[in-house]
Amino acid sequence: MRDIVLAHLDKTRPVLVLTREPVRAAMRRVTVAPITSTAKGLSTEVPVGPANGLDQESVVSCDNIVTIDKAALGRHVGYLFAEQEHALAAAIANAFSLRFW
């Protein structure tokens, strides 16, 4: 499971932490994907919602992946579940035009 936390980006919003857990303690910065309630129906979006700890149906926006200071991370909100990992991998691949199949 991947953590969903609040972070200060353009405003305080939920983000999916992409940096793998085992190295986070050694890193000053982490890579995150912002979560927004404005879905555009893109192949680079991963649907998330209340089951993931969010207040409303939203999407992880893999077109807007950023690396931020760990200090910008706030409280834990929820998780992306293991069964959503395939959709995340496909969305990241689409965002960066990666073809591995």
Backbone as a chain_set.jsonl record, in Angstrom:
{"seq": "MRDIVLAHLDKTRPVLVLTREPVRAAMRRVTVAPITSTAKGLSTEVPVGPANGLDQESVVSCDNIVTIDKAALGRHVGYLFAEQEHALAAAIANAFSLRFW", "coords": {"N": [[0.843, -1.181, 0.0], [0.446, 2.241, -0.719], [1.165, 5.414, 0.719], [-1.2, 8.008, 1.275], [-1.097, 11.36, 1.823], [-1.499, 14.65, 3.292], [-0.231, 17.55, 1.679], [1.68, 20.53, 1.176], [1.367, 22.105, -1.721], [0.529, 23.844, -4.474], [-1.56, 24.569, -3.002], [-2.8, 23.298, 0.117], [-3.199, 19.945, -0.264], [-4.307, 16.536, -0.883], [-1.844, 14.028, -1.557], [-0.298, 11.353, -3.354], [2.243, 9.421, -2.165], [5.062, 8.583, -3.9], [7.727, 7.856, -3.648], [9.599, 5.141, -2.545], [8.995, 3.373, 0.476], [11.212, 2.178, 2.041], [13.433, 3.895, 1.591], [12.765, 6.451, 2.304], [13.403, 7.607, 4.827], [16.061, 8.274, 4.569], [16.08, 10.255, 2.714], [15.855, 13.704, 1.73], [14.002, 14.789, 0.12], [10.916, 13.896, -1.456], [9.063, 12.092, -3.922], [5.935, 12.817, -5.294], [2.489, 12.395, -6.308], [-0.016, 14.595, -7.138], [-3.383, 14.73, -5.865], [-6.58, 15.237, -7.115], [-9.929, 16.537, -7.257], [-10.901, 17.142, -9.671], [-11.484, 15.455, -12.283], [-10.35, 14.515, -15.5], [-10.66, 12.482, -17.217], [-8.413, 11.237, -18.265], [-5.824, 8.977, -19.413], [-3.814, 9.017, -17.656], [-4.671, 9.268, -15.119], [-5.634, 8.02, -11.925], [-8.324, 6.573, -10.414], [-9.512, 7.364, -7.159], [-10.908, 7.435, -3.83], [-13.35, 7.735, -1.14], [-12.893, 5.174, 0.039], [-10.189, 5.099, 0.057], [-9.543, 6.877, 1.988], [-10.153, 9.473, 1.427], [-12.172, 12.505, 1.178], [-13.9, 12.732, -0.959], [-14.771, 11.467, -4.271], [-12.004, 11.245, -6.397], [-8.97, 11.798, -8.34], [-5.688, 10.472, -8.854], [-3.23, 12.397, -10.179], [-1.101, 11.696, -12.548], [0.193, 13.132, -14.468], [1.197, 15.3, -13.253], [3.322, 14.835, -11.512], [5.617, 15.519, -8.925], [8.663, 16.436, -7.171], [9.209, 17.039, -3.831], [10.156, 18.832, -0.803], [10.499, 16.867, 2.101], [9.55, 18.051, 4.363], [7.278, 19.372, 3.584], [5.267, 17.588, 3.717], [2.274, 16.553, 5.281], [-0.243, 15.436, 7.532], [-1.201, 11.969, 7.658], [-3.545, 10.514, 5.449], [-4.69, 8.32, 4.112], [-4.561, 5.322, 2.095], [-3.289, 4.001, -1.025], [-4.421, 1.129, -2.435], [-3.085, -2.214, -2.846], [-4.287, -3.518, -5.008], [-4.788, -1.402, -6.694], [-2.401, -0.729, -7.762], [-1.625, -1.616, -10.358], [-3.112, 0.032, -12.055], [-1.948, 2.458, -11.329], [0.73, 2.053, -12.195], [0.302, 1.839, -14.968], [-0.748, 4.39, -15.487], [1.432, 6.059, -14.834], [3.271, 5.131, -16.73], [1.942, 5.936, -19.068], [1.978, 8.718, -18.671], [4.647, 9.348, -19.018], [5.174, 8.421, -21.504], [6.087, 5.741, -21.683], [6.736, 2.518, -22.852], [6.442, -0.723, -22.103], [5.433, -3.151, -22.671]], "CA": [[0.0, 0.0, 0.0], [1.173, 3.516, -0.772], [0.571, 6.42, 1.59], [-1.811, 9.264, 0.845], [-0.905, 12.345, 2.893], [-1.688, 16.04, 2.888], [1.035, 18.234, 1.398], [1.532, 21.901, 0.701], [1.853, 22.326, -3.084], [-0.07, 25.136, -4.803], [-2.379, 24.717, -1.798], [-2.744, 22.026, 0.823], [-4.02, 18.96, -0.965], [-3.794, 15.175, -0.725], [-0.902, 13.536, -2.562], [0.139, 9.973, -3.241], [3.704, 9.385, -2.049], [5.605, 7.593, -4.824], [9.037, 7.399, -3.17], [9.401, 3.884, -1.816], [9.095, 3.482, 1.937], [12.507, 1.872, 2.66], [14.46, 4.935, 1.437], [12.258, 7.776, 2.694], [14.099, 8.154, 5.997], [17.371, 8.77, 4.142], [15.889, 11.274, 1.68], [15.337, 15.02, 2.12], [12.895, 15.096, -0.78], [10.133, 12.737, -1.883], [8.289, 12.287, -5.145], [4.505, 12.645, -5.03], [1.528, 12.713, -7.361], [-1.145, 15.284, -6.519], [-4.727, 14.176, -5.995], [-7.533, 16.307, -7.39], [-11.315, 16.121, -7.49], [-11.218, 17.511, -11.051], [-11.091, 14.388, -13.206], [-10.429, 14.882, -16.915], [-10.832, 11.262, -17.999], [-7.155, 10.939, -18.945], [-5.206, 7.681, -19.11], [-2.785, 9.291, -16.648], [-5.372, 9.452, -13.846], [-6.012, 6.811, -11.191], [-9.448, 6.887, -9.53], [-9.429, 7.116, -5.72], [-12.081, 8.02, -3.186], [-13.518, 7.526, 0.297], [-12.275, 3.917, 0.482], [-8.76, 5.393, 0.204], [-9.384, 7.85, 3.063], [-10.442, 10.821, 0.928], [-13.524, 12.996, 1.431], [-14.734, 12.63, -2.161], [-14.174, 10.798, -5.425], [-10.91, 12.064, -6.916], [-8.008, 11.059, -9.155], [-4.255, 10.735, -8.738], [-2.825, 12.997, -11.453], [0.284, 11.305, -12.843], [0.784, 14.146, -15.346], [1.697, 16.396, -12.417], [4.245, 14.293, -10.514], [6.649, 16.477, -8.504], [9.502, 16.081, -6.032], [9.079, 18.122, -2.856], [10.813, 18.624, 0.487], [9.724, 16.038, 3.022], [8.929, 18.944, 5.345], [5.986, 19.817, 3.058], [4.277, 16.537, 3.951], [1.479, 16.707, 6.489], [-0.821, 14.256, 8.175], [-1.592, 10.803, 6.87], [-4.972, 10.508, 5.128], [-5.128, 6.976, 3.741], [-3.667, 4.475, 1.305], [-3.625, 3.413, -2.316], [-4.371, -0.301, -2.171], [-2.268, -3.041, -3.737], [-5.031, -3.815, -6.237], [-4.782, -0.196, -7.532], [-1.031, -0.521, -8.233], [-1.537, -1.796, -11.813], [-3.62, 1.269, -12.66], [-0.922, 3.473, -11.095], [1.858, 1.781, -13.098], [-0.12, 2.19, -16.328], [-0.891, 5.85, -15.565], [2.783, 6.627, -14.873], [3.823, 4.788, -18.047], [1.304, 6.83, -20.043], [2.412, 10.1, -18.434], [6.017, 9.519, -19.503], [5.26, 7.726, -22.804], [6.894, 4.531, -21.531], [6.09, 1.305, -23.362], [7.222, -1.864, -21.651], [4.696, -4.384, -22.955]], "C": [[0.886, 1.241, 0.0], [0.413, 4.553, 0.043], [-0.049, 7.571, 0.804], [-1.711, 10.2, 2.04], [-1.301, 13.72, 2.373], [-0.315, 16.651, 2.658], [0.732, 19.638, 0.925], [2.194, 22.001, -0.669], [1.406, 23.725, -3.469], [-1.013, 25.567, -3.68], [-2.245, 23.392, -1.062], [-3.723, 21.071, 0.166], [-3.483, 17.563, -0.678], [-2.853, 14.822, -1.879], [-0.643, 12.056, -2.301], [1.661, 9.979, -3.212], [4.226, 8.238, -2.916], [6.97, 7.064, -4.391], [8.834, 6.174, -2.282], [9.76, 4.042, -0.336], [10.497, 3.218, 2.485], [13.558, 2.984, 2.557], [14.016, 6.309, 1.928], [13.022, 8.402, 3.851], [15.442, 8.774, 5.616], [17.268, 9.931, 3.155], [15.4, 12.586, 2.284], [14.103, 15.377, 1.304], [12.197, 13.794, -1.173], [9.345, 13.1, -3.134], [6.835, 11.933, -4.86], [3.698, 12.929, -6.292], [0.333, 13.386, -6.692], [-2.469, 14.573, -6.792], [-5.687, 15.343, -6.133], [-8.936, 15.739, -7.58], [-11.759, 16.462, -8.908], [-10.676, 16.448, -11.998], [-11.302, 14.854, -14.639], [-10.613, 13.664, -17.808], [-9.585, 10.848, -18.764], [-6.616, 9.568, -18.537], [-4.109, 7.809, -18.061], [-3.391, 9.539, -15.266], [-5.727, 8.097, -13.241], [-7.152, 7.183, -10.248], [-9.172, 6.472, -8.08], [-10.648, 7.766, -5.075], [-12.137, 7.726, -1.7], [-12.894, 6.228, 0.825], [-10.77, 4.084, 0.702], [-8.492, 6.433, 1.29], [-9.681, 9.282, 2.654], [-11.889, 11.203, 1.198], [-14.461, 12.782, 0.252], [-14.011, 11.852, -3.25], [-13.174, 11.75, -6.064], [-10.062, 11.219, -7.848], [-6.588, 11.437, -8.749], [-3.822, 11.222, -10.112], [-1.353, 12.701, -11.73], [0.941, 12.218, -13.871], [1.455, 15.252, -14.545], [2.598, 15.916, -11.289], [5.34, 15.317, -10.225], [7.475, 15.885, -7.361], [9.535, 17.283, -5.1], [9.9, 17.808, -1.608], [9.905, 17.788, 1.38], [8.995, 16.878, 4.056], [7.559, 19.44, 4.889], [4.887, 18.782, 3.272], [3.584, 16.754, 5.283], [0.935, 15.379, 6.977], [-1.227, 13.181, 7.169], [-3.102, 10.813, 6.672], [-5.465, 9.094, 4.857], [-4.081, 6.269, 2.903], [-4.206, 4.247, -0.098], [-3.43, 1.917, -2.118], [-3.574, -1.056, -3.223], [-2.987, -3.31, -5.057], [-5.141, -2.599, -7.165], [-3.402, 0.078, -8.135], [-0.897, -0.678, -9.75], [-2.026, -0.551, -12.538], [-2.609, 2.398, -12.489], [0.252, 3.283, -12.052], [1.51, 2.164, -14.532], [-0.224, 3.701, -16.495], [0.473, 6.531, -15.625], [3.43, 6.345, -16.224], [3.236, 5.696, -19.121], [1.796, 8.265, -19.896], [3.798, 10.367, -19.009], [6.259, 8.825, -20.843], [6.203, 6.529, -22.743], [6.102, 3.342, -22.047], [6.959, 0.125, -22.98], [6.502, -3.177, -21.888], [4.664, -4.643, -24.423]], "O": [[1.938, 1.274, 0.639], [-0.818, 4.571, 0.059], [0.503, 8.039, -0.192], [-2.178, 9.88, 3.133], [-1.422, 13.928, 1.166], [0.648, 16.318, 3.349], [-0.323, 19.908, 0.351], [3.42, 21.985, -0.778], [1.849, 24.701, -2.862], [-1.232, 26.755, -3.444], [-1.631, 22.459, -1.579], [-4.917, 21.354, 0.056], [-2.329, 17.415, -0.274], [-3.043, 15.256, -3.016], [-0.755, 11.578, -1.172], [2.298, 10.487, -4.134], [3.882, 7.076, -2.7], [7.331, 5.938, -4.734], [7.997, 6.18, -1.379], [10.698, 4.75, 0.03], [10.949, 3.981, 3.339], [14.489, 3.014, 3.362], [14.823, 7.238, 1.963], [13.262, 9.61, 3.85], [15.905, 9.702, 6.278], [18.286, 10.526, 2.8], [14.623, 12.583, 3.239], [13.265, 16.167, 1.739], [12.815, 12.731, -1.214], [9.01, 14.261, -3.366], [6.536, 10.896, -4.268], [4.158, 13.608, -7.21], [-0.268, 12.816, -5.782], [-2.64, 13.907, -7.813], [-5.625, 16.312, -5.375], [-9.102, 14.598, -8.012], [-12.869, 16.113, -9.309], [-9.538, 16.539, -12.458], [-12.299, 15.503, -14.956], [-10.711, 13.8, -19.027], [-9.681, 10.182, -19.795], [-6.916, 9.067, -17.454], [-3.541, 6.806, -17.63], [-2.693, 9.972, -14.349], [-6.074, 7.154, -13.952], [-6.969, 8.025, -9.369], [-8.669, 5.38, -7.814], [-11.341, 8.561, -5.712], [-11.108, 7.495, -1.066], [-12.414, 6.2, 1.958], [-10.152, 3.314, 1.438], [-7.345, 6.83, 1.494], [-9.484, 10.207, 3.442], [-12.735, 10.337, 1.42], [-15.673, 12.665, 0.431], [-12.807, 11.609, -3.168], [-13.469, 12.931, -6.249], [-10.388, 10.063, -8.119], [-6.321, 12.571, -8.352], [-4.029, 10.527, -11.107], [-0.467, 13.377, -11.206], [2.139, 12.089, -14.123], [2.203, 16.055, -15.102], [2.632, 16.528, -10.221], [5.917, 15.906, -11.139], [7.041, 14.957, -6.677], [9.845, 18.4, -5.515], [10.291, 16.663, -1.384], [8.69, 17.983, 1.405], [7.951, 16.477, 4.569], [6.759, 19.883, 5.713], [3.712, 19.063, 3.038], [4.217, 17.092, 6.283], [1.578, 14.337, 6.847], [-1.545, 13.455, 6.012], [-3.855, 11.087, 7.607], [-6.539, 8.711, 5.321], [-2.889, 6.563, 2.981], [-5.414, 4.293, -0.332], [-2.365, 1.489, -1.674], [-3.411, -0.589, -4.35], [-2.354, -3.326, -6.113], [-5.55, -2.751, -8.316], [-3.245, 1.007, -8.928], [-0.128, 0.056, -10.371], [-1.424, -0.127, -13.524], [-2.428, 3.208, -13.397], [0.72, 4.249, -12.656], [2.333, 2.75, -15.235], [0.168, 4.238, -17.531], [0.653, 7.482, -16.386], [4.069, 7.225, -16.801], [3.963, 6.174, -19.992], [2.008, 8.953, -20.894], [4.092, 11.483, -19.438], [7.403, 8.661, -21.268], [7.02, 6.326, -23.641], [4.928, 3.18, -21.715], [8.079, -0.017, -23.471], [6.913, -4.211, -21.363], [4.088, -5.639, -24.861]]}, "num_chains": 1, "name": "protein.A"}
